[in-house]
Amino acid sequence: MRPISSRQKGFTLLELVIAIGIFALMSAMAYGGLNSVMNTRAYADVQADRLAQLQKAFLIIGRDIEQAIARPVRDNYADVLKPISGGGYGSSILELSRTGRANPMAQQRSHLLRVAYAVQEDQLLRRVWPVLDRALDTEPYEGLMLEGVKAVDLRFMDVDRQWQAQWPQPDLSGSDTASPAMPRAVEITIDLEDWGRVRRIFEVVGA
């Protein structure tokens, strides 16, 4: 007769099924947690990139406004344009003359610049003219500042520290001769599709 073993060796089929089930459950939980962490990281990266774009846009806008000067220019048809104008209606929201044009190569050219901002197809664009007083064929360089822009609102602080929705301010006769050349400050509010309304105020140092 064979001796009867007091202990079985190995796992039974039921024990293997239970072990596999527990392992699968733990793996699913671990994958869910990892997937959540990866999604959070990807979302944070997207938001960080968006914040960097917004900060860069406001940095450039602020630099343009703070260095604005009272220098009128002539457009392509020799009409005189104000040193700074904006608000009202239309795609072009702000146009101004500014100083501080970089010249790292020490070229023989002006340190002044004419820039404008426009909103087209949910994009905020910056336009720069190569000269102040334009010829008939002078075209600006255009660069993308921000995407996902629903609207841009501007306000201008006058000499009495009152906010105006448009600059220059027309007088009762319909002309703008009564307005000073420069506002004291410019408030810009950008309405973004993802972040809502973001507002900044910039002082016009030249005023």
SULLIN-V927045 format. One record per pair of residues at least 12 apart in sequence whose C-alpha atoms are under 7 Angstrom apart, sorted by the first residue. I is the first residue (numbers start at 1). GAP is how many residues later the second one is. Records with the same first field share a line. If there is no record, write none. Layout:
I->GAP + GAP
//
This chain:
53->93
57->88 + 89
62->140
64->34
65->137 + 139
66->136 + 137 + 138 + 139
67->31 + 32 + 33 + 137 + 138 + 139
68->28 + 29 + 30 + 31 + 136 + 138
69->14 + 28 + 29 + 30 + 137
70->13 + 111 + 112
71->12 + 26
73->59 + 60
74->59 + 60
75->58 + 59
76->58 + 59 + 60 + 62
77->59
83->13 + 14 + 98
84->12 + 13 + 98
85->82 + 83
86->80 + 81
87->67 + 78 + 79 + 80
88->78
91->27 + 28 + 29
92->25 + 26 + 27
93->24 + 25
94->22 + 23
95->20 + 21 + 22
96->18 + 19 + 20
97->16 + 17 + 18
98->14 + 15 + 16
99->12 + 13 + 14
100->12
101->12
113->19
114->14 + 15 + 18
115->12 + 13 + 14
116->12
122->25 + 26 + 27 + 28
123->23 + 24 + 25 + 26
124->20 + 21 + 22 + 23 + 25
125->17 + 18 + 19 + 20
126->16 + 17 + 18 + 19
127->13 + 14 + 15 + 16
128->12 + 13 + 14
129->12
148->44 + 45
149->41 + 42 + 43 + 44
150->41 + 42 + 43
151->39 + 40
152->37 + 38 + 39
153->35 + 36 + 37
154->33 + 34 + 35
155->31 + 32 + 33
156->27 + 29 + 30 + 31
157->26 + 27 + 28 + 29
158->25 + 26
159->24 + 25
182->25
183->21 + 24
184->19 + 20 + 23
185->16 + 17 + 18 + 19
186->15 + 16 + 17
187->13 + 14 + 15
188->12 + 13
//
